[in-house]
Amino acid sequence: MKRSKPTNWILHKPPLPISFGTHHSKAMLLVYPQGVRVIVHTANLIYVDWNNKSQGLWMQDFPWKDQSNSTKGCGFENDLVDYLSTLKWPEFTSNLPSLGNFNINSAFFKKFDYSEAKVRLIASVPGYHTGSNLKKWGHMKLRTVLQDCVFDKEFQRSPLVYQFSSLGSLDEKWMAELALSMSSGYSEDKTPLGLGESLIIWPTVEDVRCSLEGYAAGNAIPSPLKNVEKGFLKKYWAKWKASHTGRCRAMPHIKTYTRYKGQNLAWFLLTSANLSKAAWGALQKNNSQLMIRSYELGVLFLPSRIKVDGPSREFSCTDKGGSSKGTGKSNLPGNPVPAMTKLVTLAWQGTKTSEVIQLPVPYELPPEPYSSQDIPWSWDRRYSKKDVYGQVWPR
């Protein structure tokens, strides 16, 4: 790659201090004269990932900070800069049109105003994390963010969904550890939401056989039989059903985690992290250390307070790059209390208002558990029944 790369490319291999770890994040940072566009997605940069699969992509534009009135960092900024710092990419100089030369490093991204960020970043970086770093990464970061959130009481003990495209070697102890993090948070009366039952949305052999790519889709659902066939997992399996989005035959490479009640979502995470200890981390040494093998990056959608009829700023890096401010009243004494946003699926039916945010969850909720005839896909088995292209597996 170094020999054949274009001259304007810089290749960098992030440090992987623990064996079997990977750099698995998928993201882009696009710098414009007007600001930065941050994109977090689930597709690799290969044709079949963008053409034939179910994927997810989030993006938001952020303006340059006003240097005369430099705002303090926020949670999104701190998490982004911390993550970029651990990648240890080589600093380089770039000439930005109409702005001049800049040293591009992790600190460069402090120059943008992330105060309007609609999500929180949930990242994983490899290492043995202790002390204050214990809660910065992986499922402990998710646990920490959710513990600071207040949710509607309808989500008490409500179910959880794990949906991903590769299954690690799991055990029941770790599944309980993960469920504890995913179940964090409180309702308005300060009561913990409590543990929710988990379901795993995972394609069946028949789903893959009849998919847009036939058995070839199974190359991107790389879980061996020894991981899939563990007896305790049987109670978790649920079907990939996506009729309402037309994606039943587009096999999922998207990875999502959510807590739901009906078509209402407590929170929703779009991420690169599959269901594995390598991606999410595993607690060690009497829960004082979190061991993570891989880099991952995701965005967490949460309910938030919005100012009804208050000032709102819309900003785009590519649409003339301007920002526009609303003229409504802010929440001064006597004005209404800020409303809470409500996260819902595309199948949600109700009165759409400015507080209702419909997230394009591709699969149906509640998930349908496997029947006795359904077999979870594993990529190292032989399948003699021909797929939609007349192929068997392996080819």
C-alpha positions, 0 to 999 in steps of 0.5 A: 500500500505504501508503494502504490498510495497516491502522493496526497495520502498518509497511511497510518497503522494505529497501535494494537497492543493486545493480540487479536485486536483490530482497528474496526472503527469506520469514520470520516472527518471532512474539513471545510472552510466553514467547519467540519463534517463528522461521519460515523458509519458501519460500512467498509470502503468496499463496493459490496458493503455500500451496494447490497447490505443494510448499513448505518451512517450518521453525520453532523456538521459543526462550525469553527469556534468563534476564536474571540469567544472560545467556548469550553469543550463539551462531552462530544468534543472531549470524547472525540479528541480523546479517541483521536489521541489514542490513534497516535496518527502522525501530525502533518501540515495541510493548507486549507483554502482561504484559511492557510496552513494548519497542523493536523493532529488530535488537538486541531479538532478542538477548533470546532464548536460541538455544542449542538451535537445531537449524539454522544460518542461511545468508543473503544480503544485497546488496552487495560483500562483502570482508574479514571480510564475505566469508564472512558471506553467500551461498555463502561462508557455506555454504562456511565453515560446512561447512568446520567440520563433520565428516561420515561418510566415506561422503560423500566425493565423494558427489553434490549436488542443487540444487532450486529454482524459478527459474534465473539466467543461469549459466556453467560457471565460476560453477557450479564456484565454487558446487560448491566451496562445496557440496562443503566439509567433512571426514571424521573422518580430516581428509580433505576430502570432495572435489568431488561431481557436481551434478544439477539437479532441474527440472520438464519441460514435461510435468510442468507441463502435467499439474500440479495447475494445468496450465500456470498453474503455470509462472508460478511457475517463471519461467526464460526459454529463454535461461537454460534452453537453455544447452548445458552445463546438459544434463548437470545436468538431473534429473526432479521425481519425488515419488511417495512424498510424493504431490507429483509434480503439486504443482509445486515452489516449494520450494528445497533443496540437499543432499549425499547417499549413498543415503538418507543426507544429509550436510546439507540446506539449505531456503532462498529462494535459487534457482540464480543469482548474484544469490541466492548471490553471485559471487566477483570481484577474484581471489576477494577480493570477493563480489557479491550482489544479493538478500536470501535466507534459509535454514536448514541442517540438519547432523549434531550431537552429542547427549547420549544420556540427557542433559538435554534441554529442550523449549520451546513458545511456545504450549503453556503456554510452559514448558520441561521438562528431562529427568532423564538423566545428562549426559556426565560422565567415564565416560558414553558419548561424545555420539552423532552425529545422522544425517540421512536421507530419508523413504525411509530404511529402518533402525532408528529411534533418537533419533539418526536425524532423518528430513527430509521431502525431497519428491523421490526420491533419487537423482534420475533424469536426463532422458531424450532426450525430456524438455524442461526447462520455460521460461516464454517458449515456446509450448506448443500441446499442451493441459494438464489444463484444456484450455489452451495456453500462453501463454493 
